[in-house]
Amino acid sequence: MPTTAGPAPAHEPLDPQEMVVLHRVFRREIPLLAGLIEAATPGDLRRTAVLADHLDLVLGALGEHHEGEDDLLWPKLRERAVPGADVVARMADQHESIATALATAVELSHRWRIHADHDSALLLADALRTLDRDATAHMDDEEAQLLPLMADHITRREWTEVGERGRRSVPKPKLLIFLGAILEDATAEEQQLFLSQMPAPARLLWRTLGTRLYKRTTTRVRQADPVARQA
């Protein structure tokens, strides 16, 4: 879900590292949330809501990212990267498998949010680990095999369209949080790449408000379970 400052030049090449940076969000957050959900105290509706809210953001972003690729990237690559058609077809098949695992996780998340019971938490954590396994295998394959094709056949403007679609799917109050998730494990150079594509007012908003908001969010989400800590 790249963040851009406006229309990119039509033929400016794509830097494939942008997708690697985005993938780190899902590689980190899905298994992390699985463990936190499994450890949550049954019946603690407030803690359940905090984790379920963050999970909604992550799962929604993953689903929208893949749908954006399906709709906006794969057709272009099938047309332009004929020798890589098998790779593109494999990516599409993997998306179908991930979509099934994602739908299961979303359904179980809604159930757990309502009941906050231990059995639902265990089922959700297991579903997230299945999703993590499928998504990680896909991202490994995508980064090794597909990104070189994208670098040759997809422009920055076309990649930006995928990012803009994803950005519109994120609730506005959550945009700075998701930007923080993207930047958390990014190198200084990668952070500069993402921030340089944002309008100056957005960069200022990130530095003055977003950094503190993201720190508060991660502290709240990743805290040790308070009841378990007192036991």
GROMACS elastic network, one bead per residue, 0.5 to 0.9 nm:
[ bonds ]
;  ai    aj funct       b0    kb
    1    18     6  0.89156   500
    1    19     6  0.82904   500
    1    22     6  0.66845   500
    1    61     6  0.78241   500
    1    64     6  0.89678   500
    1    65     6  0.68110   500
    1   160     6  0.83192   500
    1   162     6  0.70799   500
    1   164     6  0.70872   500
    1   165     6  0.80767   500
    1   166     6  0.54762   500
    1   167     6  0.62058   500
    1   178     6  0.89196   500
    1   179     6  0.87568   500
    1   182     6  0.85947   500
    2    18     6  0.72829   500
    2    19     6  0.82976   500
    2    22     6  0.77508   500
    2   159     6  0.81480   500
    2   160     6  0.65825   500
    2   162     6  0.80054   500
    2   164     6  0.72566   500
    2   166     6  0.82534   500
    2   167     6  0.78356   500
    2   179     6  0.88276   500
    2   182     6  0.89238   500
    2   194     6  0.71110   500
    2   197     6  0.85592   500
    3   160     6  0.77481   500
    3   163     6  0.65712   500
    3   164     6  0.72068   500
    3   167     6  0.75231   500
    3   179     6  0.81728   500
    3   194     6  0.65848   500
    3   195     6  0.78178   500
    3   197     6  0.63636   500
    3   198     6  0.60468   500
    4     7     6  0.77968   500
    4     8     6  0.81905   500
    4   160     6  0.69366   500
    4   163     6  0.80966   500
    4   164     6  0.78838   500
    4   194     6  0.76983   500
    4   195     6  0.83722   500
    4   196     6  0.81633   500
    4   199     6  0.74717   500
    5     8     6  0.82678   500
    5   196     6  0.79555   500
    5   200     6  0.83649   500
    5   202     6  0.89284   500
    6   160     6  0.88936   500
    6   197     6  0.79318   500
    6   198     6  0.80209   500
    6   199     6  0.79017   500
    7    10     6  0.82788   500
    7   157     6  0.65758   500
    7   160     6  0.79991   500
    8    11     6  0.83563   500
    8    12     6  0.71518   500
    8   155     6  0.87708   500
    8   156     6  0.63579   500
    8   158     6  0.86483   500
    8   160     6  0.75634   500
    9    12     6  0.53470   500
    9    13     6  0.89233   500
    9   155     6  0.84363   500
    9   156     6  0.74418   500
    9   157     6  0.64132   500
   10    13     6  0.87808   500
   10   155     6  0.67345   500
   10   156     6  0.73767   500
   10   157     6  0.57485   500
   10   158     6  0.80675   500
   11    14     6  0.89482   500
   11   154     6  0.86399   500
   11   155     6  0.55762   500
   11   156     6  0.72506   500
   11   157     6  0.75365   500
   12   155     6  0.56833   500
   12   156     6  0.55936   500
   12   157     6  0.73226   500
   13   151     6  0.65391   500
   13   152     6  0.75831   500
   13   153     6  0.84519   500
   13   154     6  0.71450   500
   13   156     6  0.54636   500
   13   157     6  0.85752   500
   14    17     6  0.86816   500
   14    18     6  0.83493   500
   14   150     6  0.73298   500
   14   151     6  0.53877   500
   14   152     6  0.80895   500
   14   153     6  0.87461   500
   14   154     6  0.64965   500
   14   155     6  0.52018   500
   14   157     6  0.81654   500
   14   158     6  0.86722   500
   14   159     6  0.71973   500
   15    18     6  0.60970   500
   15    19     6  0.83233   500
   15   150     6  0.88956   500
   15   151     6  0.65556   500
   15   155     6  0.89833   500
   15   156     6  0.75502   500
   16    19     6  0.57592   500
   16    20     6  0.69975   500
   16   143     6  0.83021   500
   16   147     6  0.57170   500
   16   148     6  0.74804   500
   16   150     6  0.71932   500
   16   151     6  0.60558   500
   17    21     6  0.62748   500
   17    22     6  0.86862   500
   17   143     6  0.89062   500
   17   147     6  0.85029   500
   17   190     6  0.81291   500
   18    21     6  0.52366   500
   18    22     6  0.63762   500
   18    23     6  0.87272   500
   18   190     6  0.78662   500
   18   193     6  0.83549   500
   18   194     6  0.80056   500
   19    23     6  0.60636   500
   19    24     6  0.87246   500
   19   143     6  0.80298   500
   19   147     6  0.82409   500
   20    23     6  0.50782   500
   20    24     6  0.65136   500
   20   139     6  0.84095   500
   20   143     6  0.68920   500
   21    24     6  0.53651   500
   21    25     6  0.74065   500
   21   182     6  0.65665   500
   21   183     6  0.79028   500
   21   185     6  0.78234   500
   21   186     6  0.63982   500
   21   190     6  0.76165   500
   22    25     6  0.56768   500
   22    26     6  0.75707   500
   22   181     6  0.86850   500
   22   182     6  0.58059   500
   22   183     6  0.87539   500
   23    26     6  0.54783   500
   23    27     6  0.62583   500
   23    28     6  0.86928   500
   23   136     6  0.88075   500
   23   139     6  0.69964   500
   23   182     6  0.85133   500
   24    28     6  0.59705   500
   24    29     6  0.83289   500
   24   181     6  0.86663   500
   24   182     6  0.73304   500
   24   185     6  0.72274   500
   24   186     6  0.84849   500
   25    28     6  0.53933   500
   25    29     6  0.58998   500
   25    30     6  0.82785   500
   25    58     6  0.80665   500
   25   178     6  0.87080   500
   25   181     6  0.59357   500
   25   182     6  0.58331   500
   25   183     6  0.87765   500
   25   184     6  0.83435   500
   25   185     6  0.82026   500
   26    29     6  0.52933   500
   26    30     6  0.57200   500
   26    31     6  0.84204   500
   26    58     6  0.70811   500
   26    59     6  0.85006   500
   26    61     6  0.89181   500
   26    62     6  0.72252   500
   26   132     6  0.79635   500
   26   135     6  0.81436   500
   26   136     6  0.84054   500
   27    30     6  0.63392   500
   27    31     6  0.71860   500
   27    32     6  0.88474   500
   27   132     6  0.71561   500
   27   135     6  0.80633   500
   27   136     6  0.66254   500
   27   139     6  0.88252   500
   28    31     6  0.63114   500
   28    32     6  0.62235   500
   28    33     6  0.87358   500
   29    32     6  0.50304   500
   29    33     6  0.59080   500
   29    34     6  0.85116   500
   29    55     6  0.83134   500
   29    58     6  0.72555   500
   29   181     6  0.86037   500
   30    33     6  0.52872   500
   30    34     6  0.62712   500
   30    35     6  0.89418   500
   30    55     6  0.78703   500
   30    58     6  0.75503   500
   30    59     6  0.82919   500
   30   128     6  0.63652   500
   30   129     6  0.75109   500
   30   131     6  0.80020   500
   30   132     6  0.61919   500
   31    35     6  0.64864   500
   31    36     6  0.87857   500
   31   125     6  0.84190   500
   31   128     6  0.68583   500
   31   129     6  0.62223   500
   31   132     6  0.64510   500
   32    35     6  0.54473   500
   32    36     6  0.64055   500
   32    37     6  0.87259   500
   32   222     6  0.83431   500
   33    37     6  0.58957   500
   33    38     6  0.83689   500
   33    51     6  0.73211   500
   33    54     6  0.85368   500
   33    55     6  0.71132   500
   33   125     6  0.77503   500
   33   128     6  0.80333   500
   33   221     6  0.85842   500
   33   222     6  0.83688   500
   34    37     6  0.53099   500
   34    38     6  0.61729   500
   34    39     6  0.86955   500
   34   121     6  0.87394   500
   34   122     6  0.87106   500
   34   124     6  0.73754   500
   34   126     6  0.73286   500
   34   127     6  0.84132   500
   34   128     6  0.58268   500
   34   129     6  0.66705   500
   35    38     6  0.51594   500
   35    39     6  0.62512   500
   35    40     6  0.87396   500
   35   125     6  0.68161   500
   36    39     6  0.51446   500
   36    40     6  0.61619   500
   36    51     6  0.78201   500
   36   125     6  0.85255   500
   36   221     6  0.83120   500
   36   222     6  0.72184   500
   36   223     6  0.87032   500
   36   224     6  0.80927   500
   36   225     6  0.80120   500
   37    40     6  0.51753   500
   37    41     6  0.87172   500
   37    48     6  0.77379   500
   37    51     6  0.70190   500
   37    52     6  0.85810   500
   37   121     6  0.59163   500
   37   122     6  0.77448   500
   37   124     6  0.77341   500
   37   125     6  0.63195   500
   38    41     6  0.85673   500
   38   118     6  0.76587   500
   38   121     6  0.55301   500
   38   122     6  0.55910   500
   38   123     6  0.87904   500
   38   124     6  0.80612   500
   38   125     6  0.58464   500
   38   126     6  0.88020   500
   39    42     6  0.88970   500
   39   118     6  0.89294   500
   39   121     6  0.84048   500
   39   122     6  0.89891   500
   39   224     6  0.86124   500
   39   225     6  0.69793   500
   39   228     6  0.83465   500
   40    43     6  0.88299   500
   40    44     6  0.76122   500
   40    47     6  0.72101   500
   40    48     6  0.72771   500
   40   116     6  0.86609   500
   40   118     6  0.80662   500
   40   121     6  0.78398   500
   40   224     6  0.87832   500
   40   225     6  0.59731   500
   40   226     6  0.89129   500
   40   227     6  0.86640   500
   40   228     6  0.82157   500
   41    44     6  0.57535   500
   41    47     6  0.80053   500
   41    48     6  0.84976   500
   41   116     6  0.82241   500
   41   117     6  0.82772   500
   41   118     6  0.76633   500
   41   225     6  0.69468   500
   41   226     6  0.84276   500
   41   227     6  0.66879   500
   41   228     6  0.70777   500
   42    45     6  0.81784   500
   42    48     6  0.86008   500
   42   115     6  0.86637   500
   42   116     6  0.55780   500
   42   118     6  0.53189   500
   42   119     6  0.89577   500
   42   121     6  0.83041   500
   43    46     6  0.88135   500
   43    47     6  0.89229   500
   43    48     6  0.82119   500
   43   115     6  0.73002   500
   43   116     6  0.50584   500
   43   117     6  0.59622   500
   43   118     6  0.82718   500
   44    47     6  0.55431   500
   44    48     6  0.61718   500
   44    49     6  0.87184   500
   44   116     6  0.65469   500
   44   117     6  0.86845   500
   44   227     6  0.89440   500
   45    49     6  0.60370   500
   45    50     6  0.86695   500
   45   113     6  0.74315   500
   45   114     6  0.80713   500
   45   115     6  0.80507   500
   45   116     6  0.60790   500
   46    49     6  0.51813   500
   46    50     6  0.64208   500
   46    51     6  0.88802   500
   47    50     6  0.51699   500
   47    51     6  0.63888   500
   47    52     6  0.85099   500
   47   116     6  0.89381   500
   47   221     6  0.84317   500
   47   225     6  0.81466   500
   48    51     6  0.53370   500
   48    52     6  0.59025   500
   48    53     6  0.84017   500
   48   112     6  0.76248   500
   48   113     6  0.59525   500
   48   114     6  0.87306   500
   48   116     6  0.61831   500
   49    52     6  0.50101   500
   49    53     6  0.58354   500
   49    54     6  0.85027   500
   49   113     6  0.62113   500
   49   114     6  0.89316   500
   49   116     6  0.88608   500
   50    53     6  0.53410   500
   50    54     6  0.64586   500
   50    55     6  0.86896   500
   50   220     6  0.75871   500
   50   221     6  0.63899   500
   51    54     6  0.52386   500
   51    55     6  0.60561   500
   51    56     6  0.85809   500
   51   113     6  0.88408   500
   51   220     6  0.89092   500
   51   221     6  0.60804   500
   51   222     6  0.87730   500
   52    56     6  0.60427   500
   52    57     6  0.86977   500
   52   109     6  0.65090   500
   52   110     6  0.79103   500
   52   112     6  0.81563   500
   52   113     6  0.63148   500
   53    56     6  0.51398   500
   53    57     6  0.65628   500
   53    58     6  0.89692   500
   54    57     6  0.51702   500
   54    58     6  0.64435   500
   54    59     6  0.87172   500
   54   217     6  0.88242   500
   54   221     6  0.75108   500
   55    58     6  0.51192   500
   55    59     6  0.59741   500
   55    60     6  0.81974   500
   55   106     6  0.87012   500
   55   109     6  0.79609   500
   56    59     6  0.53163   500
   56    60     6  0.57561   500
   56    61     6  0.83453   500
   56   106     6  0.76459   500
   56   109     6  0.81568   500
   57    60     6  0.52496   500
   57    61     6  0.61054   500
   57    62     6  0.86681   500
   57   170     6  0.73327   500
   57   171     6  0.86091   500
   57   174     6  0.77200   500
   57   178     6  0.78956   500
   58    61     6  0.52028   500
   58    62     6  0.62377   500
   58    63     6  0.87078   500
   58   178     6  0.83142   500
   59    62     6  0.50902   500
   59    63     6  0.61605   500
   59    64     6  0.85568   500
   59   102     6  0.71126   500
   59   105     6  0.83326   500
   59   106     6  0.74062   500
   60    63     6  0.52305   500
   60    64     6  0.61106   500
   60    65     6  0.84487   500
   60   106     6  0.89103   500
   60   169     6  0.78924   500
   60   170     6  0.77868   500
   61    64     6  0.51876   500
   61    65     6  0.59215   500
   61    66     6  0.86038   500
   61   166     6  0.67499   500
   61   167     6  0.85641   500
   61   169     6  0.75987   500
   61   170     6  0.71971   500
   61   178     6  0.87896   500
   62    65     6  0.51209   500
   62    66     6  0.63155   500
   62    67     6  0.86595   500
   62   102     6  0.85907   500
   63    66     6  0.53266   500
   63    67     6  0.61838   500
   63    68     6  0.85589   500
   63    98     6  0.88077   500
   63    99     6  0.72204   500
   63   102     6  0.74700   500
   64    67     6  0.50188   500
   64    68     6  0.59587   500
   64    69     6  0.85559   500
   64   165     6  0.78105   500
   64   166     6  0.57200   500
   64   169     6  0.72095   500
   65    68     6  0.51704   500
   65    69     6  0.63790   500
   65    70     6  0.87386   500
   65   162     6  0.72595   500
   65   163     6  0.77499   500
   65   165     6  0.83111   500
   65   166     6  0.60277   500
   66    69     6  0.50792   500
   66    70     6  0.61478   500
   66    71     6  0.86521   500
   66    95     6  0.67848   500
   66    99     6  0.86320   500
   67    71     6  0.61082   500
   67    72     6  0.83164   500
   67    95     6  0.85483   500
   67   162     6  0.89632   500
   68    71     6  0.52387   500
   68    72     6  0.56516   500
   68    73     6  0.73177   500
   68   161     6  0.84019   500
   68   162     6  0.52825   500
   68   163     6  0.80656   500
   68   165     6  0.68934   500
   68   166     6  0.72525   500
   69    72     6  0.53318   500
   69    74     6  0.61189   500
   69    75     6  0.89158   500
   69    92     6  0.89450   500
   69   159     6  0.89153   500
   69   162     6  0.67300   500
   70    73     6  0.61582   500
   70    74     6  0.54456   500
   70    75     6  0.75186   500
   70    92     6  0.69521   500
   70    95     6  0.83039   500
   71    74     6  0.67084   500
   71    75     6  0.70031   500
   71   162     6  0.88466   500
   72    75     6  0.65953   500
   72    76     6  0.71556   500
   72   158     6  0.77134   500
   72   159     6  0.84459   500
   72   161     6  0.77292   500
   72   162     6  0.66843   500
   73    76     6  0.53720   500
   73    77     6  0.62590   500
   73    78     6  0.87024   500
   73   150     6  0.85854   500
   73   154     6  0.76729   500
   73   158     6  0.76925   500
   73   159     6  0.77650   500
   73   162     6  0.79431   500
   74    77     6  0.50788   500
   74    78     6  0.60515   500
   74    79     6  0.86046   500
   74    88     6  0.64449   500
   74    89     6  0.83895   500
   74    91     6  0.86523   500
   74    92     6  0.77947   500
   75    78     6  0.51775   500
   75    79     6  0.63792   500
   75    80     6  0.87422   500
   76    79     6  0.51999   500
   76    80     6  0.60638   500
   76    81     6  0.80715   500
   76   153     6  0.80362   500
   76   154     6  0.77163   500
   77    80     6  0.50517   500
   77    81     6  0.51170   500
   77    82     6  0.75406   500
   77    84     6  0.79170   500
   77    85     6  0.74995   500
   77    88     6  0.71532   500
   77   149     6  0.77002   500
   77   150     6  0.74837   500
   77   153     6  0.67472   500
   77   154     6  0.75597   500
   78    81     6  0.57841   500
   78    82     6  0.60121   500
   78    83     6  0.89615   500
   78    84     6  0.76315   500
   78    85     6  0.55645   500
   78    88     6  0.68497   500
   78    89     6  0.84142   500
   79    82     6  0.63307   500
   79    85     6  0.84967   500
   80    83     6  0.88787   500
   80    84     6  0.89391   500
   80   153     6  0.64418   500
   80   154     6  0.89332   500
   81    84     6  0.52948   500
   81    85     6  0.65082   500
   81    88     6  0.89257   500
   81   149     6  0.68366   500
   81   150     6  0.87486   500
   81   152     6  0.84787   500
   81   153     6  0.67652   500
   82    85     6  0.52270   500
   82    86     6  0.86140   500
   83    86     6  0.76221   500
   83    87     6  0.87682   500
   84    87     6  0.53030   500
   84    88     6  0.64860   500
   84    89     6  0.87817   500
   84   145     6  0.89202   500
   84   146     6  0.82073   500
   84   149     6  0.72112   500
   85    88     6  0.51151   500
   85    89     6  0.61209   500
   85    90     6  0.85798   500
   86    89     6  0.50558   500
   86    90     6  0.61533   500
   86    91     6  0.86672   500
   87    90     6  0.51078   500
   87    91     6  0.62884   500
   87    92     6  0.87694   500
   87   142     6  0.85701   500
   87   145     6  0.70044   500
   87   146     6  0.66987   500
   88    91     6  0.50728   500
   88    92     6  0.63228   500
   88    93     6  0.87416   500
   88   146     6  0.72848   500
   89    92     6  0.51389   500
   89    93     6  0.62899   500
   89    94     6  0.86777   500
   90    93     6  0.50771   500
   90    94     6  0.61726   500
   90    95     6  0.86164   500
   91    94     6  0.51015   500
   91    95     6  0.62470   500
   91    96     6  0.88975   500
   91   138     6  0.72567   500
   91   141     6  0.82082   500
   91   142     6  0.70768   500
   91   146     6  0.82308   500
   92    95     6  0.50515   500
   92    96     6  0.65999   500
   93    96     6  0.52400   500
   93    97     6  0.67154   500
   93    98     6  0.88663   500
   94    97     6  0.51788   500
   94    98     6  0.62203   500
   94    99     6  0.85430   500
   94   134     6  0.79318   500
   94   135     6  0.83546   500
   94   137     6  0.89720   500
   94   138     6  0.64121   500
   95    98     6  0.50046   500
   95    99     6  0.59450   500
   95   100     6  0.86807   500
   95   135     6  0.85102   500
   95   138     6  0.80231   500
   96    99     6  0.50348   500
   96   100     6  0.64848   500
   96   101     6  0.88967   500
   97   100     6  0.53354   500
   97   101     6  0.65615   500
   97   102     6  0.86513   500
   97   134     6  0.75122   500
   98   101     6  0.50791   500
   98   102     6  0.59014   500
   98   103     6  0.85075   500
   98   131     6  0.64973   500
   98   134     6  0.61346   500
   98   135     6  0.63390   500
   98   138     6  0.85868   500
   99   103     6  0.60462   500
   99   104     6  0.86024   500
   99   131     6  0.89033   500
  100   103     6  0.52164   500
  100   104     6  0.63777   500
  100   105     6  0.87666   500
  100   131     6  0.88230   500
  101   104     6  0.51833   500
  101   105     6  0.62990   500
  101   106     6  0.87308   500
  101   127     6  0.69572   500
  101   128     6  0.79800   500
  101   130     6  0.69143   500
  101   131     6  0.53202   500
  101   134     6  0.80780   500
  102   105     6  0.50979   500
  102   106     6  0.61701   500
  102   107     6  0.86490   500
  102   127     6  0.82546   500
  102   128     6  0.80575   500
  102   131     6  0.63469   500
  103   106     6  0.51007   500
  103   107     6  0.61869   500
  103   108     6  0.86307   500
  104   107     6  0.52223   500
  104   108     6  0.62054   500
  104   109     6  0.85090   500
  104   124     6  0.84225   500
  104   127     6  0.68099   500
  104   128     6  0.88232   500
  104   131     6  0.89914   500
  105   108     6  0.51653   500
  105   109     6  0.59675   500
  105   110     6  0.86713   500
  105   123     6  0.87729   500
  105   124     6  0.60741   500
  105   125     6  0.84425   500
  105   126     6  0.88358   500
  105   127     6  0.54640   500
  105   128     6  0.61051   500
  105   131     6  0.77362   500
  106   109     6  0.50299   500
  106   110     6  0.63553   500
  106   111     6  0.87749   500
  106   124     6  0.86222   500
  107   110     6  0.53185   500
  107   111     6  0.64660   500
  107   112     6  0.87988   500
  107   124     6  0.87880   500
  108   112     6  0.60729   500
  108   113     6  0.85011   500
  108   120     6  0.68995   500
  108   121     6  0.82322   500
  108   123     6  0.71548   500
  108   124     6  0.54254   500
  108   127     6  0.80489   500
  109   112     6  0.50936   500
  109   113     6  0.60449   500
  109   114     6  0.87165   500
  109   120     6  0.81941   500
  109   121     6  0.82070   500
  109   124     6  0.62806   500
  110   113     6  0.51421   500
  110   114     6  0.65218   500
  110   115     6  0.89061   500
  111   114     6  0.53854   500
  111   115     6  0.63219   500
  111   116     6  0.79763   500
  111   120     6  0.69317   500
  111   124     6  0.89943   500
  112   115     6  0.52004   500
  112   117     6  0.65480   500
  112   118     6  0.85159   500
  112   119     6  0.86800   500
  112   120     6  0.52670   500
  112   121     6  0.60939   500
  112   124     6  0.75787   500
  113   116     6  0.56206   500
  113   117     6  0.88069   500
  114   117     6  0.86765   500
  115   118     6  0.89292   500
  115   120     6  0.77453   500
  116   119     6  0.87966   500
  116   120     6  0.71633   500
  116   121     6  0.71581   500
  117   120     6  0.55772   500
  117   121     6  0.63118   500
  117   122     6  0.88839   500
  118   122     6  0.61870   500
  118   123     6  0.86588   500
  119   122     6  0.51826   500
  119   123     6  0.62846   500
  119   124     6  0.86134   500
  120   123     6  0.51000   500
  120   124     6  0.60593   500
  120   125     6  0.85079   500
  121   124     6  0.50957   500
  121   125     6  0.60393   500
  121   126     6  0.85344   500
  122   125     6  0.50934   500
  122   126     6  0.61289   500
  122   127     6  0.85621   500
  123   126     6  0.51485   500
  123   127     6  0.61614   500
  123   128     6  0.86490   500
  124   128     6  0.61238   500
  124   129     6  0.86313   500
  125   128     6  0.50893   500
  125   129     6  0.62986   500
  125   130     6  0.87271   500
  126   129     6  0.51366   500
  126   130     6  0.63301   500
  126   131     6  0.86574   500
  127   130     6  0.50679   500
  127   131     6  0.61687   500
  127   132     6  0.85193   500
  128   132     6  0.59381   500
  128   133     6  0.85195   500
  129   133     6  0.61133   500
  129   134     6  0.86383   500
  130   133     6  0.51418   500
  130   134     6  0.63221   500
  130   135     6  0.85157   500
  131   134     6  0.52129   500
  131   135     6  0.58723   500
  131   136     6  0.82683   500
  132   135     6  0.51121   500
  132   136     6  0.57488   500
  132   137     6  0.83928   500
  133   136     6  0.52940   500
  133   137     6  0.62379   500
  133   138     6  0.86267   500
  134   137     6  0.53384   500
  134   138     6  0.62362   500
  134   139     6  0.86901   500
  135   138     6  0.50164   500
  135   139     6  0.60313   500
  135   140     6  0.85162   500
  136   139     6  0.50630   500
  136   140     6  0.60450   500
  136   141     6  0.85179   500
  137   140     6  0.51958   500
  137   141     6  0.62507   500
  137   142     6  0.85425   500
  138   141     6  0.51281   500
  138   142     6  0.59328   500
  138   143     6  0.84974   500
  139   143     6  0.58983   500
  139   144     6  0.83920   500
  140   143     6  0.53432   500
  140   144     6  0.62124   500
  140   145     6  0.85060   500
  141   144     6  0.52327   500
  141   145     6  0.57974   500
  141   146     6  0.73510   500
  142   145     6  0.53788   500
  142   147     6  0.63638   500
  143   146     6  0.59700   500
  143   147     6  0.53355   500
  143   148     6  0.81287   500
  144   147     6  0.66162   500
  144   148     6  0.76979   500
  145   148     6  0.65040   500
  145   149     6  0.74939   500
  146   149     6  0.52746   500
  146   150     6  0.63184   500
  146   151     6  0.87524   500
  147   151     6  0.60782   500
  147   152     6  0.86529   500
  148   151     6  0.50952   500
  148   152     6  0.64393   500
  148   153     6  0.87216   500
  149   152     6  0.52277   500
  149   153     6  0.60133   500
  149   154     6  0.78364   500
  150   153     6  0.51221   500
  150   155     6  0.79618   500
  151   154     6  0.59930   500
  151   155     6  0.75179   500
  152   155     6  0.81580   500
  154   157     6  0.82257   500
  154   158     6  0.62723   500
  154   159     6  0.68965   500
  155   158     6  0.52433   500
  155   159     6  0.63740   500
  155   160     6  0.85248   500
  156   159     6  0.50288   500
  156   160     6  0.59317   500
  156   161     6  0.86621   500
  157   161     6  0.64037   500
  158   161     6  0.51682   500
  158   162     6  0.69116   500
  158   163     6  0.89983   500
  159   162     6  0.52628   500
  159   163     6  0.65038   500
  159   164     6  0.87870   500
  160   164     6  0.60111   500
  160   165     6  0.84977   500
  161   164     6  0.50994   500
  161   165     6  0.61801   500
  161   166     6  0.85964   500
  162   165     6  0.52400   500
  162   166     6  0.63133   500
  162   167     6  0.86687   500
  163   166     6  0.50185   500
  163   167     6  0.60128   500
  163   168     6  0.86281   500
  164   168     6  0.61930   500
  164   169     6  0.87028   500
  165   168     6  0.53225   500
  165   169     6  0.65938   500
  166   169     6  0.51866   500
  166   170     6  0.68120   500
  167   170     6  0.54302   500
  167   171     6  0.84316   500
  167   172     6  0.87587   500
  167   175     6  0.74259   500
  168   171     6  0.74954   500
  168   172     6  0.81927   500
  169   172     6  0.88130   500
  170   173     6  0.82829   500
  170   174     6  0.64033   500
  170   175     6  0.62206   500
  170   178     6  0.83153   500
  171   174     6  0.53747   500
  171   175     6  0.66066   500
  172   175     6  0.53081   500
  172   176     6  0.81478   500
  173   176     6  0.71739   500
  173   177     6  0.79704   500
  174   177     6  0.51149   500
  174   178     6  0.62352   500
  174   179     6  0.86408   500
  175   178     6  0.52246   500
  175   179     6  0.61818   500
  175   180     6  0.86111   500
  176   180     6  0.61279   500
  176   181     6  0.86243   500
  176   205     6  0.86306   500
  176   206     6  0.67268   500
  176   209     6  0.84366   500
  176   210     6  0.53422   500
  176   211     6  0.81637   500
  176   213     6  0.76183   500
  176   214     6  0.71978   500
  177   180     6  0.50331   500
  177   181     6  0.63115   500
  177   182     6  0.87930   500
  177   210     6  0.70152   500
  177   211     6  0.85459   500
  177   213     6  0.69635   500
  177   214     6  0.52333   500
  177   215     6  0.89326   500
  177   217     6  0.75137   500
  178   182     6  0.63115   500
  178   183     6  0.86821   500
  178   214     6  0.83484   500
  179   182     6  0.50707   500
  179   183     6  0.62560   500
  179   184     6  0.85554   500
  179   206     6  0.84597   500
  179   210     6  0.82705   500
  179   214     6  0.86102   500
  180   183     6  0.50628   500
  180   184     6  0.58250   500
  180   206     6  0.85546   500
  180   210     6  0.72415   500
  180   211     6  0.69667   500
  180   213     6  0.87263   500
  180   214     6  0.57638   500
  180   215     6  0.84596   500
  181   184     6  0.52751   500
  181   185     6  0.78722   500
  181   214     6  0.78332   500
  182   185     6  0.71187   500
  182   186     6  0.70521   500
  182   191     6  0.86110   500
  182   194     6  0.89093   500
  183   187     6  0.80403   500
  183   190     6  0.78914   500
  183   191     6  0.58557   500
  183   194     6  0.81334   500
  184   187     6  0.86210   500
  184   191     6  0.87732   500
  186   189     6  0.77856   500
  186   190     6  0.54781   500
  186   191     6  0.57813   500
  187   190     6  0.50420   500
  187   191     6  0.60915   500
  187   192     6  0.85286   500
  188   191     6  0.51047   500
  188   192     6  0.62062   500
  188   193     6  0.86731   500
  189   192     6  0.51195   500
  189   193     6  0.62817   500
  189   194     6  0.89298   500
  190   194     6  0.64354   500
  190   195     6  0.86257   500
  191   194     6  0.53136   500
  191   195     6  0.60488   500
  191   196     6  0.83332   500
  192   195     6  0.51328   500
  192   196     6  0.57158   500
  192   197     6  0.85813   500
  193   196     6  0.53741   500
  193   197     6  0.67409   500
  194   197     6  0.55088   500
  194   198     6  0.70789   500
  195   198     6  0.53268   500
  195   199     6  0.84034   500
  195   200     6  0.89693   500
  195   202     6  0.87179   500
  195   203     6  0.64007   500
  196   199     6  0.78184   500
  196   200     6  0.84842   500
  196   203     6  0.81576   500
  198   201     6  0.81740   500
  198   202     6  0.60916   500
  198   203     6  0.61833   500
  199   202     6  0.53049   500
  199   203     6  0.63970   500
  199   204     6  0.87956   500
  200   203     6  0.50918   500
  200   204     6  0.62436   500
  200   205     6  0.86450   500
  201   204     6  0.50602   500
  201   205     6  0.61521   500
  201   206     6  0.86520   500
  202   206     6  0.61710   500
  202   207     6  0.86690   500
  203   206     6  0.50835   500
  203   207     6  0.62706   500
  203   208     6  0.86185   500
  204   207     6  0.51624   500
  204   208     6  0.60074   500
  204   209     6  0.81785   500
  204   210     6  0.89195   500
  205   208     6  0.52531   500
  205   209     6  0.55136   500
  205   210     6  0.62865   500
  205   211     6  0.89406   500
  206   209     6  0.54725   500
  206   211     6  0.60424   500
  206   212     6  0.87749   500
  207   210     6  0.59129   500
  207   211     6  0.58079   500
  207   212     6  0.83132   500
  208   211     6  0.69078   500
  208   212     6  0.76118   500
  209   212     6  0.56421   500
  209   213     6  0.61203   500
  209   214     6  0.86495   500
  210   214     6  0.59509   500
  210   215     6  0.84609   500
  211   214     6  0.52693   500
  211   215     6  0.62205   500
  211   216     6  0.87339   500
  212   215     6  0.51125   500
  212   216     6  0.62105   500
  212   217     6  0.85736   500
  213   216     6  0.52151   500
  213   217     6  0.61507   500
  213   218     6  0.87189   500
  214   218     6  0.61370   500
  214   219     6  0.84651   500
  215   218     6  0.53161   500
  215   219     6  0.60916   500
  215   220     6  0.85829   500
  216   219     6  0.51584   500
  216   220     6  0.61472   500
  216   221     6  0.86027   500
  217   220     6  0.51918   500
  217   221     6  0.60910   500
  217   222     6  0.84288   500
  218   221     6  0.50542   500
  218   222     6  0.57078   500
  218   223     6  0.80359   500
  219   222     6  0.53952   500
  219   223     6  0.57164   500
  220   223     6  0.56334   500
  221   224     6  0.87852   500
  222   225     6  0.86196   500
  223   226     6  0.77738   500
  224   227     6  0.87543   500
  224   228     6  0.77013   500
  224   229     6  0.67914   500
  225   228     6  0.53499   500
  225   229     6  0.60934   500
  225   230     6  0.88462   500
  226   229     6  0.50236   500
  226   230     6  0.64030   500
  226   231     6  0.88674   500
  227   230     6  0.52224   500
  227   231     6  0.63817   500
  228   231     6  0.51757   500
